[in-house]
Amino acid sequence: MEIGKGIAVVDGMVLDNVSLGQRVRLARITKGMRQLDLASVTGLNPGDVVNIEHDRPVHYWKLRRVLDTLEISVKP
C-alpha cells in the first residue's frame, strides 16, 4: 500500500481525498490488524487508535508511533 498526502493506493485502486485517519484505517486493515492489535503493538490505548482513525486530536508522538508501525509516510 502506498500512502501519500490525500491519496491511498490499495490493490491497484487509487483513492483520492482520503484523510490521514482513513489512510491509517486502510493500512491497519490491509495488514490484517484490529484496532486492539494496533493499540497493543504501539503501546497505546485503543481509544487513541479510534481517535486517530476519526481524525480527532492526539499527541503527535502517539500519531507518529502509529504511522511508523503501519509504515505510513506523510509526504507534503
C-alpha positions, -999 to +999 in steps of 0.1 A: +000+000+000+013+034-009+001+063+010+008+100+003-010+132+012-047+127+005-041+096-017-041+059-010-034+031-034-049-002-024-047-032-046-041-010-076-071+013-069-062+049-063-083+066-037-082+104-037-091+129-009-086+103+018-080+118+053-050+107+074-073+088+097-088+069+068-054+061+055-044+047+089-076+026+090-069+013+054-033+004+063-043-013+095-070-034+078-046-043+049-022-056+074-049-077+090-049-059+123-077-050+146-077-017+165-069-036+196-039-052+179-025-019+167-030-004+202-012-034+217+017-032+193+022+005+197+016+006+235-013+030+231-048+029+245-074+015+220-092+049+223-061+066+209-063+044+178-100+052+174-093+089+178-066+088+151-088+069+127-116+095+132-091+124+127-095+136+163-066+154+180-040+132+197-005+139+209+020+139+180+041+111+195+011+088+195+003+096+159+039+091+149+041+057+167+010+045+147+024+059+114+057+042+120+042+009+130+020+009+098+049+021+077+029+052+066+049+081+053+032+115+052+045+134+022+040+171+018 
